[in-house]
Structures are given as C-alpha cells and as structure tokens.
Amino acid sequence: MLVDHWKDLYLPSFEAFRDKLAPGAILVADNMIRGGGSGGQAEYAAAVRATPGMTSVLLPVGSGLEVSRYEP
C-alpha cells in the first residue's frame, strides 16, 4: 500500500486501515523527510513503529520513504 496524500492525514489513514492489514503487508509512505516532518509524518512514523508486528525503516531516497512490513 502506498501512502502519498496530505501529510496531516497520514496518521488518521493508518489508523483506519491498520486493523485490516494482512500478514506480510508492505506499506510505503512517501515524502517522509520533506518539510522536516512537520506535516504529520513524524506522528505517522511513530505510530507505525509502535504497532506490534510492524518493522519499519526510513530510506533517505528522494524526499524520504518509510517502508514498513507487517508480520504479526
């Protein structure tokens, strides 16, 4: 799943689909570095990383990609 829309909606979007993730799901959030993370990116990254079974890494590619894998 690609998360790439208004940055202040990253966290509410994640909260909406988090419980529907299948084992092995891959999430990619774009623009995680752009704007210094002031648009909700930091909150999204914190929530993803705090989710049990989620492994996540920030890749400094372009404007930053948060790549996460769900394996409960």
PDB file of N, H, CA, C and O in Angstrom:
ATOM      1  N   MET A   1       0.847  -1.162   0.000  1.00  0.00           N
ATOM      2  CA  MET A   1       0.000   0.000   0.000  1.00  0.00           C
ATOM      3  C   MET A   1       0.895   1.228   0.000  1.00  0.00           C
ATOM      4  O   MET A   1       1.874   1.293   0.743  1.00  0.00           O
ATOM      5  N   LEU A   2       0.558   2.194  -0.829  1.00  0.00           N
ATOM      6  H   LEU A   2      -0.237   2.142  -1.433  1.00  0.00           H
ATOM      7  CA  LEU A   2       1.297   3.451  -0.897  1.00  0.00           C
ATOM      8  C   LEU A   2       0.516   4.528  -0.176  1.00  0.00           C
ATOM      9  O   LEU A   2      -0.661   4.748  -0.465  1.00  0.00           O
ATOM     10  N   VAL A   3       1.162   5.200   0.760  1.00  0.00           N
ATOM     11  H   VAL A   3       2.117   5.022   0.995  1.00  0.00           H
ATOM     12  CA  VAL A   3       0.564   6.333   1.468  1.00  0.00           C
ATOM     13  C   VAL A   3       1.222   7.584   0.907  1.00  0.00           C
ATOM     14  O   VAL A   3       2.393   7.855   1.171  1.00  0.00           O
ATOM     15  N   ASP A   4       0.459   8.343   0.132  1.00  0.00           N
ATOM     16  H   ASP A   4      -0.493   8.123  -0.083  1.00  0.00           H
ATOM     17  CA  ASP A   4       1.010   9.538  -0.521  1.00  0.00           C
ATOM     18  C   ASP A   4      -0.132  10.512  -0.802  1.00  0.00           C
ATOM     19  O   ASP A   4      -0.683  10.547  -1.902  1.00  0.00           O
ATOM     20  N   HIS A   5      -0.469  11.292   0.206  1.00  0.00           N
ATOM     21  H   HIS A   5      -0.021  11.264   1.100  1.00  0.00           H
ATOM     22  CA  HIS A   5      -1.526  12.305   0.069  1.00  0.00           C
ATOM     23  C   HIS A   5      -1.226  13.412   1.060  1.00  0.00           C
ATOM     24  O   HIS A   5      -0.058  13.621   1.388  1.00  0.00           O
ATOM     25  N   TRP A   6      -2.225  14.132   1.552  1.00  0.00           N
ATOM     26  H   TRP A   6      -3.174  13.963   1.285  1.00  0.00           H
ATOM     27  CA  TRP A   6      -1.971  15.209   2.509  1.00  0.00           C
ATOM     28  C   TRP A   6      -1.308  14.627   3.754  1.00  0.00           C
ATOM     29  O   TRP A   6      -1.795  13.666   4.349  1.00  0.00           O
ATOM     30  N   LYS A   7      -0.199  15.228   4.126  1.00  0.00           N
ATOM     31  H   LYS A   7       0.197  16.009   3.643  1.00  0.00           H
ATOM     32  CA  LYS A   7       0.631  14.659   5.196  1.00  0.00           C
ATOM     33  C   LYS A   7      -0.080  14.639   6.545  1.00  0.00           C
ATOM     34  O   LYS A   7       0.172  13.751   7.360  1.00  0.00           O
ATOM     35  N   ASP A   8      -0.964  15.606   6.792  1.00  0.00           N
ATOM     36  H   ASP A   8      -1.168  16.327   6.130  1.00  0.00           H
ATOM     37  CA  ASP A   8      -1.671  15.604   8.076  1.00  0.00           C
ATOM     38  C   ASP A   8      -2.711  14.482   8.165  1.00  0.00           C
ATOM     39  O   ASP A   8      -3.297  14.263   9.225  1.00  0.00           O
ATOM     40  N   LEU A   9      -2.938  13.778   7.060  1.00  0.00           N
ATOM     41  H   LEU A   9      -2.462  13.956   6.199  1.00  0.00           H
ATOM     42  CA  LEU A   9      -3.866  12.639   7.063  1.00  0.00           C
ATOM     43  C   LEU A   9      -3.155  11.288   7.093  1.00  0.00           C
ATOM     44  O   LEU A   9      -3.808  10.244   7.083  1.00  0.00           O
ATOM     45  N   TYR A  10      -1.820  11.299   7.129  1.00  0.00           N
ATOM     46  H   TYR A  10      -1.289  12.146   7.137  1.00  0.00           H
ATOM     47  CA  TYR A  10      -1.090  10.026   7.170  1.00  0.00           C
ATOM     48  C   TYR A  10      -1.496   9.195   8.386  1.00  0.00           C
ATOM     49  O   TYR A  10      -1.821   8.015   8.249  1.00  0.00           O
ATOM     50  N   LEU A  11      -1.479   9.793   9.553  1.00  0.00           N
ATOM     51  H   LEU A  11      -1.214  10.751   9.664  1.00  0.00           H
ATOM     52  CA  LEU A  11      -1.807   9.051  10.774  1.00  0.00           C
ATOM     53  C   LEU A  11      -3.271   8.607  10.793  1.00  0.00           C
ATOM     54  O   LEU A  11      -3.534   7.433  11.054  1.00  0.00           O
ATOM     55  N   PRO A  12      -4.241   9.500  10.526  1.00  0.00           N
ATOM     56  CA  PRO A  12      -5.635   9.025  10.506  1.00  0.00           C
ATOM     57  C   PRO A  12      -5.865   7.917   9.473  1.00  0.00           C
ATOM     58  O   PRO A  12      -6.662   7.010   9.711  1.00  0.00           O
ATOM     59  N   SER A  13      -5.186   7.983   8.349  1.00  0.00           N
ATOM     60  H   SER A  13      -4.539   8.720   8.156  1.00  0.00           H
ATOM     61  CA  SER A  13      -5.313   6.929   7.341  1.00  0.00           C
ATOM     62  C   SER A  13      -4.772   5.612   7.878  1.00  0.00           C
ATOM     63  O   SER A  13      -5.406   4.566   7.735  1.00  0.00           O
ATOM     64  N   PHE A  14      -3.599   5.669   8.493  1.00  0.00           N
ATOM     65  H   PHE A  14      -3.084   6.518   8.609  1.00  0.00           H
ATOM     66  CA  PHE A  14      -3.014   4.457   9.065  1.00  0.00           C
ATOM     67  C   PHE A  14      -3.940   3.858  10.115  1.00  0.00           C
ATOM     68  O   PHE A  14      -4.140   2.644  10.150  1.00  0.00           O
ATOM     69  N   GLU A  15      -4.500   4.696  10.960  1.00  0.00           N
ATOM     70  H   GLU A  15      -4.338   5.683  10.931  1.00  0.00           H
ATOM     71  CA  GLU A  15      -5.405   4.206  11.993  1.00  0.00           C
ATOM     72  C   GLU A  15      -6.649   3.561  11.384  1.00  0.00           C
ATOM     73  O   GLU A  15      -7.221   2.641  11.967  1.00  0.00           O
ATOM     74  N   ALA A  16      -7.066   4.041  10.213  1.00  0.00           N
ATOM     75  H   ALA A  16      -6.601   4.788   9.739  1.00  0.00           H
ATOM     76  CA  ALA A  16      -8.251   3.496   9.551  1.00  0.00           C
ATOM     77  C   ALA A  16      -7.990   2.123   8.942  1.00  0.00           C
ATOM     78  O   ALA A  16      -8.875   1.267   8.953  1.00  0.00           O
ATOM     79  N   PHE A  17      -6.795   1.899   8.412  1.00  0.00           N
ATOM     80  H   PHE A  17      -6.076   2.594   8.402  1.00  0.00           H
ATOM     81  CA  PHE A  17      -6.534   0.614   7.754  1.00  0.00           C
ATOM     82  C   PHE A  17      -5.650  -0.342   8.541  1.00  0.00           C
ATOM     83  O   PHE A  17      -5.471  -1.486   8.123  1.00  0.00           O
ATOM     84  N   ARG A  18      -5.101   0.085   9.653  1.00  0.00           N
ATOM     85  H   ARG A  18      -5.247   1.015   9.993  1.00  0.00           H
ATOM     86  CA  ARG A  18      -4.183  -0.751  10.439  1.00  0.00           C
ATOM     87  C   ARG A  18      -4.773  -2.125  10.770  1.00  0.00           C
ATOM     88  O   ARG A  18      -4.097  -3.138  10.591  1.00  0.00           O
ATOM     89  N   ASP A  19      -5.999  -2.177  11.241  1.00  0.00           N
ATOM     90  H   ASP A  19      -6.548  -1.355  11.386  1.00  0.00           H
ATOM     91  CA  ASP A  19      -6.600  -3.449  11.650  1.00  0.00           C
ATOM     92  C   ASP A  19      -7.002  -4.327  10.471  1.00  0.00           C
ATOM     93  O   ASP A  19      -7.417  -5.469  10.664  1.00  0.00           O
ATOM     94  N   LYS A  20      -6.882  -3.808   9.263  1.00  0.00           N
ATOM     95  H   LYS A  20      -6.545  -2.879   9.107  1.00  0.00           H
ATOM     96  CA  LYS A  20      -7.238  -4.566   8.068  1.00  0.00           C
ATOM     97  C   LYS A  20      -6.014  -5.118   7.332  1.00  0.00           C
ATOM     98  O   LYS A  20      -6.151  -5.771   6.297  1.00  0.00           O
ATOM     99  N   LEU A  21      -4.816  -4.855   7.870  1.00  0.00           N
ATOM    100  H   LEU A  21      -4.705  -4.325   8.711  1.00  0.00           H
ATOM    101  CA  LEU A  21      -3.590  -5.306   7.213  1.00  0.00           C
ATOM    102  C   LEU A  21      -3.468  -6.827   7.275  1.00  0.00           C
ATOM    103  O   LEU A  21      -3.685  -7.441   8.320  1.00  0.00           O
ATOM    104  N   ALA A  22      -3.121  -7.413   6.153  1.00  0.00           N
ATOM    105  H   ALA A  22      -2.944  -6.915   5.304  1.00  0.00           H
ATOM    106  CA  ALA A  22      -2.879  -8.855   6.083  1.00  0.00           C
ATOM    107  C   ALA A  22      -1.433  -9.129   6.491  1.00  0.00           C
ATOM    108  O   ALA A  22      -0.572  -8.268   6.311  1.00  0.00           O
ATOM    109  N   PRO A  23      -1.154 -10.306   7.036  1.00  0.00           N
ATOM    110  CA  PRO A  23       0.237 -10.663   7.329  1.00  0.00           C
ATOM    111  C   PRO A  23       1.084 -10.543   6.049  1.00  0.00           C
ATOM    112  O   PRO A  23       0.690 -11.006   4.979  1.00  0.00           O
ATOM    113  N   GLY A  24       2.236  -9.921   6.190  1.00  0.00           N
ATOM    114  H   GLY A  24       2.556  -9.544   7.059  1.00  0.00           H
ATOM    115  CA  GLY A  24       3.129  -9.712   5.055  1.00  0.00           C
ATOM    116  C   GLY A  24       2.871  -8.427   4.298  1.00  0.00           C
ATOM    117  O   GLY A  24       3.560  -8.142   3.318  1.00  0.00           O
ATOM    118  N   ALA A  25       1.886  -7.640   4.733  1.00  0.00           N
ATOM    119  H   ALA A  25       1.327  -7.872   5.528  1.00  0.00           H
ATOM    120  CA  ALA A  25       1.574  -6.383   4.051  1.00  0.00           C
ATOM    121  C   ALA A  25       2.777  -5.445   4.078  1.00  0.00           C
ATOM    122  O   ALA A  25       3.505  -5.368   5.068  1.00  0.00           O
ATOM    123  N   ILE A  26       2.965  -4.740   2.979  1.00  0.00           N
ATOM    124  H   ILE A  26       2.374  -4.802   2.175  1.00  0.00           H
ATOM    125  CA  ILE A  26       4.032  -3.749   2.865  1.00  0.00           C
ATOM    126  C   ILE A  26       3.386  -2.372   2.728  1.00  0.00           C
ATOM    127  O   ILE A  26       2.504  -2.171   1.893  1.00  0.00           O
ATOM    128  N   LEU A  27       3.831  -1.433   3.549  1.00  0.00           N
ATOM    129  H   LEU A  27       4.548  -1.597   4.227  1.00  0.00           H
ATOM    130  CA  LEU A  27       3.380  -0.057   3.469  1.00  0.00           C
ATOM    131  C   LEU A  27       4.567   0.802   3.039  1.00  0.00           C
ATOM    132  O   LEU A  27       5.686   0.608   3.514  1.00  0.00           O
ATOM    133  N   VAL A  28       4.319   1.743   2.148  1.00  0.00           N
ATOM    134  H   VAL A  28       3.410   1.901   1.762  1.00  0.00           H
ATOM    135  CA  VAL A  28       5.346   2.699   1.752  1.00  0.00           C
ATOM    136  C   VAL A  28       4.734   4.087   1.876  1.00  0.00           C
ATOM    137  O   VAL A  28       3.729   4.383   1.228  1.00  0.00           O
ATOM    138  N   ALA A  29       5.326   4.933   2.696  1.00  0.00           N
ATOM    139  H   ALA A  29       6.142   4.693   3.222  1.00  0.00           H
ATOM    140  CA  ALA A  29       4.867   6.305   2.863  1.00  0.00           C
ATOM    141  C   ALA A  29       5.900   7.228   2.231  1.00  0.00           C
ATOM    142  O   ALA A  29       7.086   7.166   2.556  1.00  0.00           O
ATOM    143  N   ASP A  30       5.439   8.079   1.330  1.00  0.00           N
ATOM    144  H   ASP A  30       4.476   8.129   1.066  1.00  0.00           H
ATOM    145  CA  ASP A  30       6.323   8.987   0.592  1.00  0.00           C
ATOM    146  C   ASP A  30       6.428  10.327   1.311  1.00  0.00           C
ATOM    147  O   ASP A  30       5.597  10.663   2.154  1.00  0.00           O
ATOM    148  N   ASN A  31       7.456  11.077   0.965  1.00  0.00           N
ATOM    149  H   ASN A  31       8.131  10.805   0.280  1.00  0.00           H
ATOM    150  CA  ASN A  31       7.682  12.448   1.475  1.00  0.00           C
ATOM    151  C   ASN A  31       7.859  12.495   2.984  1.00  0.00           C
ATOM    152  O   ASN A  31       7.349  13.402   3.641  1.00  0.00           O
ATOM    153  N   MET A  32       8.569  11.536   3.531  1.00  0.00           N
ATOM    154  H   MET A  32       8.983  10.799   2.997  1.00  0.00           H
ATOM    155  CA  MET A  32       8.753  11.477   4.973  1.00  0.00           C
ATOM    156  C   MET A  32       9.828  12.433   5.489  1.00  0.00           C
ATOM    157  O   MET A  32       9.902  12.680   6.692  1.00  0.00           O
ATOM    158  N   ILE A  33      10.650  12.966   4.609  1.00  0.00           N
ATOM    159  H   ILE A  33      10.589  12.765   3.632  1.00  0.00           H
ATOM    160  CA  ILE A  33      11.691  13.906   5.031  1.00  0.00           C
ATOM    161  C   ILE A  33      11.314  15.325   4.650  1.00  0.00           C
ATOM    162  O   ILE A  33      11.647  16.267   5.369  1.00  0.00           O
ATOM    163  N   ARG A  34      10.635  15.491   3.547  1.00  0.00           N
ATOM    164  H   ARG A  34      10.364  14.726   2.962  1.00  0.00           H
ATOM    165  CA  ARG A  34      10.262  16.814   3.039  1.00  0.00           C
ATOM    166  C   ARG A  34       9.507  17.587   4.106  1.00  0.00           C
ATOM    167  O   ARG A  34       8.627  17.039   4.770  1.00  0.00           O
ATOM    168  N   GLY A  35       9.846  18.854   4.273  1.00  0.00           N
ATOM    169  H   GLY A  35      10.561  19.299   3.733  1.00  0.00           H
ATOM    170  CA  GLY A  35       9.149  19.701   5.233  1.00  0.00           C
ATOM    171  C   GLY A  35       9.558  19.463   6.673  1.00  0.00           C
ATOM    172  O   GLY A  35       8.926  19.988   7.590  1.00  0.00           O
ATOM    173  N   GLY A  36      10.601  18.685   6.885  1.00  0.00           N
ATOM    174  H   GLY A  36      11.115  18.259   6.140  1.00  0.00           H
ATOM    175  CA  GLY A  36      11.081  18.459   8.247  1.00  0.00           C
ATOM    176  C   GLY A  36      10.142  17.614   9.085  1.00  0.00           C
ATOM    177  O   GLY A  36      10.261  17.580  10.310  1.00  0.00           O
ATOM    178  N   GLY A  37       9.206  16.929   8.434  1.00  0.00           N
ATOM    179  H   GLY A  37       9.109  16.956   7.439  1.00  0.00           H
ATOM    180  CA  GLY A  37       8.278  16.081   9.175  1.00  0.00           C
ATOM    181  C   GLY A  37       7.233  16.858   9.941  1.00  0.00           C
ATOM    182  O   GLY A  37       6.628  16.331  10.874  1.00  0.00           O
ATOM    183  N   SER A  38       7.009  18.120   9.555  1.00  0.00           N
ATOM    184  H   SER A  38       7.501  18.548   8.796  1.00  0.00           H
ATOM    185  CA  SER A  38       6.086  18.964  10.296  1.00  0.00           C
ATOM    186  C   SER A  38       4.630  18.769   9.883  1.00  0.00           C
ATOM    187  O   SER A  38       3.742  19.362  10.496  1.00  0.00           O
ATOM    188  N   GLY A  39       4.362  17.965   8.875  1.00  0.00           N
ATOM    189  H   GLY A  39       5.083  17.483   8.377  1.00  0.00           H
ATOM    190  CA  GLY A  39       3.000  17.822   8.387  1.00  0.00           C
ATOM    191  C   GLY A  39       2.307  16.567   8.873  1.00  0.00           C
ATOM    192  O   GLY A  39       1.260  16.213   8.330  1.00  0.00           O
ATOM    193  N   GLY A  40       2.831  15.887   9.853  1.00  0.00           N
ATOM    194  H   GLY A  40       3.681  16.175  10.294  1.00  0.00           H
ATOM    195  CA  GLY A  40       2.210  14.670  10.350  1.00  0.00           C
ATOM    196  C   GLY A  40       3.042  13.433  10.092  1.00  0.00           C
ATOM    197  O   GLY A  40       2.698  12.346  10.555  1.00  0.00           O
ATOM    198  N   GLN A  41       4.146  13.586   9.350  1.00  0.00           N
ATOM    199  H   GLN A  41       4.426  14.470   8.974  1.00  0.00           H
ATOM    200  CA  GLN A  41       4.984  12.434   9.038  1.00  0.00           C
ATOM    201  C   GLN A  41       5.582  11.815  10.294  1.00  0.00           C
ATOM    202  O   GLN A  41       5.625  10.590  10.411  1.00  0.00           O
ATOM    203  N   ALA A  42       6.040  12.625  11.223  1.00  0.00           N
ATOM    204  H   ALA A  42       6.006  13.619  11.128  1.00  0.00           H
ATOM    205  CA  ALA A  42       6.673  12.097  12.444  1.00  0.00           C
ATOM    206  C   ALA A  42       5.666  11.296  13.266  1.00  0.00           C
ATOM    207  O   ALA A  42       6.009  10.249  13.815  1.00  0.00           O
ATOM    208  N   GLU A  43       4.428  11.779  13.355  1.00  0.00           N
ATOM    209  H   GLU A  43       4.150  12.630  12.909  1.00  0.00           H
ATOM    210  CA  GLU A  43       3.396  11.069  14.101  1.00  0.00           C
ATOM    211  C   GLU A  43       3.064   9.739  13.426  1.00  0.00           C
ATOM    212  O   GLU A  43       2.868   8.727  14.099  1.00  0.00           O
ATOM    213  N   TYR A  44       3.001   9.748  12.100  1.00  0.00           N
ATOM    214  H   TYR A  44       3.159  10.570  11.553  1.00  0.00           H
ATOM    215  CA  TYR A  44       2.751   8.514  11.346  1.00  0.00           C
ATOM    216  C   TYR A  44       3.866   7.502  11.621  1.00  0.00           C
ATOM    217  O   TYR A  44       3.595   6.348  11.952  1.00  0.00           O
ATOM    218  N   ALA A  45       5.117   7.940  11.483  1.00  0.00           N
ATOM    219  H   ALA A  45       5.337   8.878  11.214  1.00  0.00           H
ATOM    220  CA  ALA A  45       6.251   7.033  11.688  1.00  0.00           C
ATOM    221  C   ALA A  45       6.246   6.465  13.102  1.00  0.00           C
ATOM    222  O   ALA A  45       6.505   5.276  13.287  1.00  0.00           O
ATOM    223  N   ALA A  46       5.961   7.283  14.089  1.00  0.00           N
ATOM    224  H   ALA A  46       5.751   8.249  13.939  1.00  0.00           H
ATOM    225  CA  ALA A  46       5.927   6.813  15.478  1.00  0.00           C
ATOM    226  C   ALA A  46       4.830   5.767  15.674  1.00  0.00           C
ATOM    227  O   ALA A  46       5.043   4.761  16.350  1.00  0.00           O
ATOM    228  N   ALA A  47       3.660   6.003  15.086  1.00  0.00           N
ATOM    229  H   ALA A  47       3.486   6.820  14.537  1.00  0.00           H
ATOM    230  CA  ALA A  47       2.550   5.054  15.226  1.00  0.00           C
ATOM    231  C   ALA A  47       2.856   3.733  14.534  1.00  0.00           C
ATOM    232  O   ALA A  47       2.570   2.664  15.072  1.00  0.00           O
ATOM    233  N   VAL A  48       3.433   3.807  13.349  1.00  0.00           N
ATOM    234  H   VAL A  48       3.665   4.676  12.912  1.00  0.00           H
ATOM    235  CA  VAL A  48       3.766   2.592  12.611  1.00  0.00           C
ATOM    236  C   VAL A  48       4.789   1.782  13.402  1.00  0.00           C
ATOM    237  O   VAL A  48       4.641   0.570  13.563  1.00  0.00           O
ATOM    238  N   ARG A  49       5.814   2.448  13.889  1.00  0.00           N
ATOM    239  H   ARG A  49       5.935   3.432  13.758  1.00  0.00           H
ATOM    240  CA  ARG A  49       6.890   1.753  14.606  1.00  0.00           C
ATOM    241  C   ARG A  49       6.434   1.198  15.947  1.00  0.00           C
ATOM    242  O   ARG A  49       7.037   0.258  16.466  1.00  0.00           O
ATOM    243  N   ALA A  50       5.370   1.771  16.514  1.00  0.00           N
ATOM    244  H   ALA A  50       4.880   2.534  16.092  1.00  0.00           H
ATOM    245  CA  ALA A  50       4.850   1.296  17.797  1.00  0.00           C
ATOM    246  C   ALA A  50       3.841   0.157  17.628  1.00  0.00           C
ATOM    247  O   ALA A  50       3.413  -0.440  18.616  1.00  0.00           O
ATOM    248  N   THR A  51       3.464  -0.142  16.402  1.00  0.00           N
ATOM    249  H   THR A  51       3.812   0.343  15.599  1.00  0.00           H
ATOM    250  CA  THR A  51       2.484  -1.192  16.134  1.00  0.00           C
ATOM    251  C   THR A  51       3.142  -2.565  16.281  1.00  0.00           C
ATOM    252  O   THR A  51       4.132  -2.849  15.606  1.00  0.00           O
ATOM    253  N   PRO A  52       2.605  -3.411  17.149  1.00  0.00           N
ATOM    254  CA  PRO A  52       3.170  -4.757  17.300  1.00  0.00           C
ATOM    255  C   PRO A  52       3.157  -5.506  15.971  1.00  0.00           C
ATOM    256  O   PRO A  52       2.162  -5.498  15.246  1.00  0.00           O
ATOM    257  N   GLY A  53       4.274  -6.150  15.668  1.00  0.00           N
ATOM    258  H   GLY A  53       5.082  -6.157  16.256  1.00  0.00           H
ATOM    259  CA  GLY A  53       4.400  -6.914  14.434  1.00  0.00           C
ATOM    260  C   GLY A  53       4.858  -6.106  13.240  1.00  0.00           C
ATOM    261  O   GLY A  53       5.041  -6.658  12.155  1.00  0.00           O
ATOM    262  N   MET A  54       5.047  -4.808  13.417  1.00  0.00           N
ATOM    263  H   MET A  54       4.898  -4.359  14.298  1.00  0.00           H
ATOM    264  CA  MET A  54       5.452  -3.940  12.310  1.00  0.00           C
ATOM    265  C   MET A  54       6.949  -3.661  12.400  1.00  0.00           C
ATOM    266  O   MET A  54       7.464  -3.299  13.457  1.00  0.00           O
ATOM    267  N   THR A  55       7.633  -3.835  11.277  1.00  0.00           N
ATOM    268  H   THR A  55       7.214  -4.129  10.418  1.00  0.00           H
ATOM    269  CA  THR A  55       9.039  -3.477  11.155  1.00  0.00           C
ATOM    270  C   THR A  55       9.109  -2.351  10.142  1.00  0.00           C
ATOM    271  O   THR A  55       8.497  -2.441   9.078  1.00  0.00           O
ATOM    272  N   SER A  56       9.846  -1.291  10.455  1.00  0.00           N
ATOM    273  H   SER A  56      10.343  -1.218  11.319  1.00  0.00           H
ATOM    274  CA  SER A  56       9.833  -0.117   9.590  1.00  0.00           C
ATOM    275  C   SER A  56      11.213   0.526   9.537  1.00  0.00           C
ATOM    276  O   SER A  56      11.979   0.496  10.501  1.00  0.00           O
ATOM    277  N   VAL A  57      11.502   1.108   8.375  1.00  0.00           N
ATOM    278  H   VAL A  57      10.880   1.132   7.592  1.00  0.00           H
ATOM    279  CA  VAL A  57      12.771   1.792   8.187  1.00  0.00           C
ATOM    280  C   VAL A  57      12.551   3.008   7.294  1.00  0.00           C
ATOM    281  O   VAL A  57      11.762   2.957   6.350  1.00  0.00           O
ATOM    282  N   LEU A  58      13.252   4.102   7.595  1.00  0.00           N
ATOM    283  H   LEU A  58      13.893   4.143   8.361  1.00  0.00           H
ATOM    284  CA  LEU A  58      13.205   5.305   6.772  1.00  0.00           C
ATOM    285  C   LEU A  58      14.359   5.254   5.782  1.00  0.00           C
ATOM    286  O   LEU A  58      15.522   5.191   6.181  1.00  0.00           O
ATOM    287  N   LEU A  59      14.041   5.281   4.502  1.00  0.00           N
ATOM    288  H   LEU A  59      13.097   5.331   4.179  1.00  0.00           H
ATOM    289  CA  LEU A  59      15.062   5.281   3.455  1.00  0.00           C
ATOM    290  C   LEU A  59      15.237   6.705   2.937  1.00  0.00           C
ATOM    291  O   LEU A  59      14.266   7.320   2.497  1.00  0.00           O
ATOM    292  N   PRO A  60      16.465   7.242   2.980  1.00  0.00           N
ATOM    293  CA  PRO A  60      16.699   8.600   2.506  1.00  0.00           C
ATOM    294  C   PRO A  60      16.801   8.664   0.981  1.00  0.00           C
ATOM    295  O   PRO A  60      17.818   9.088   0.432  1.00  0.00           O
ATOM    296  N   VAL A  61      15.747   8.241   0.316  1.00  0.00           N
ATOM    297  H   VAL A  61      14.920   7.897   0.761  1.00  0.00           H
ATOM    298  CA  VAL A  61      15.680   8.244  -1.137  1.00  0.00           C
ATOM    299  C   VAL A  61      14.718   9.350  -1.543  1.00  0.00           C
ATOM    300  O   VAL A  61      13.583   9.383  -1.067  1.00  0.00           O
ATOM    301  N   GLY A  62      15.149  10.252  -2.412  1.00  0.00           N
ATOM    302  H   GLY A  62      16.071  10.225  -2.799  1.00  0.00           H
ATOM    303  CA  GLY A  62      14.285  11.362  -2.817  1.00  0.00           C
ATOM    304  C   GLY A  62      13.883  12.176  -1.607  1.00  0.00           C
ATOM    305  O   GLY A  62      14.738  12.690  -0.886  1.00  0.00           O
ATOM    306  N   SER A  63      12.582  12.295  -1.382  1.00  0.00           N
ATOM    307  H   SER A  63      11.888  11.877  -1.968  1.00  0.00           H
ATOM    308  CA  SER A  63      12.090  13.058  -0.231  1.00  0.00           C
ATOM    309  C   SER A  63      11.794  12.160   0.967  1.00  0.00           C
ATOM    310  O   SER A  63      11.126  12.575   1.914  1.00  0.00           O
ATOM    311  N   GLY A  64      12.300  10.920   0.918  1.00  0.00           N
ATOM    312  H   GLY A  64      12.843  10.583   0.149  1.00  0.00           H
ATOM    313  CA  GLY A  64      12.196  10.002   2.047  1.00  0.00           C
ATOM    314  C   GLY A  64      11.042   9.031   1.925  1.00  0.00           C
ATOM    315  O   GLY A  64       9.901   9.424   1.683  1.00  0.00           O
ATOM    316  N   LEU A  65      11.357   7.753   2.095  1.00  0.00           N
ATOM    317  H   LEU A  65      12.284   7.434   2.292  1.00  0.00           H
ATOM    318  CA  LEU A  65      10.359   6.696   2.052  1.00  0.00           C
ATOM    319  C   LEU A  65      10.392   5.909   3.355  1.00  0.00           C
ATOM    320  O   LEU A  65      11.440   5.397   3.748  1.00  0.00           O
ATOM    321  N   GLU A  66       9.259   5.814   4.019  1.00  0.00           N
ATOM    322  H   GLU A  66       8.408   6.230   3.701  1.00  0.00           H
ATOM    323  CA  GLU A  66       9.132   4.953   5.190  1.00  0.00           C
ATOM    324  C   GLU A  66       8.572   3.633   4.666  1.00  0.00           C
ATOM    325  O   GLU A  66       7.436   3.580   4.194  1.00  0.00           O
ATOM    326  N   VAL A  67       9.366   2.574   4.748  1.00  0.00           N
ATOM    327  H   VAL A  67      10.289   2.617   5.131  1.00  0.00           H
ATOM    328  CA  VAL A  67       8.960   1.268   4.249  1.00  0.00           C
ATOM    329  C   VAL A  67       8.724   0.364   5.452  1.00  0.00           C
ATOM    330  O   VAL A  67       9.613   0.157   6.278  1.00  0.00           O
ATOM    331  N   SER A  68       7.518  -0.165   5.533  1.00  0.00           N
ATOM    332  H   SER A  68       6.796   0.003   4.862  1.00  0.00           H
ATOM    333  CA  SER A  68       7.106  -0.946   6.703  1.00  0.00           C
ATOM    334  C   SER A  68       6.533  -2.285   6.255  1.00  0.00           C
ATOM    335  O   SER A  68       5.893  -2.388   5.208  1.00  0.00           O
ATOM    336  N   ARG A  69       6.776  -3.305   7.071  1.00  0.00           N
ATOM    337  H   ARG A  69       7.295  -3.221   7.921  1.00  0.00           H
ATOM    338  CA  ARG A  69       6.239  -4.649   6.800  1.00  0.00           C
ATOM    339  C   ARG A  69       5.521  -5.133   8.038  1.00  0.00           C
ATOM    340  O   ARG A  69       6.040  -5.047   9.151  1.00  0.00           O
ATOM    341  N   TYR A  70       4.325  -5.641   7.832  1.00  0.00           N
ATOM    342  H   TYR A  70       3.904  -5.711   6.928  1.00  0.00           H
ATOM    343  CA  TYR A  70       3.508  -6.148   8.930  1.00  0.00           C
ATOM    344  C   TYR A  70       3.565  -7.665   8.945  1.00  0.00           C
ATOM    345  O   TYR A  70       3.174  -8.322   7.980  1.00  0.00           O
ATOM    346  N   GLU A  71       4.052  -8.211  10.038  1.00  0.00           N
ATOM    347  H   GLU A  71       4.370  -7.677  10.821  1.00  0.00           H
ATOM    348  CA  GLU A  71       4.136  -9.661  10.202  1.00  0.00           C
ATOM    349  C   GLU A  71       3.801  -9.983  11.656  1.00  0.00           C
ATOM    350  O   GLU A  71       4.692 -10.109  12.496  1.00  0.00           O
ATOM    351  N   PRO A  72       2.481 -10.117  11.947  1.00  0.00           N
ATOM    352  CA  PRO A  72       2.072 -10.324  13.353  1.00  0.00           C
ATOM    353  C   PRO A  72       2.490 -11.693  13.876  1.00  0.00           C
ATOM    354  O   PRO A  72       2.223 -12.020  15.033  1.00  0.00           O
TER     355      PRO A  72
END
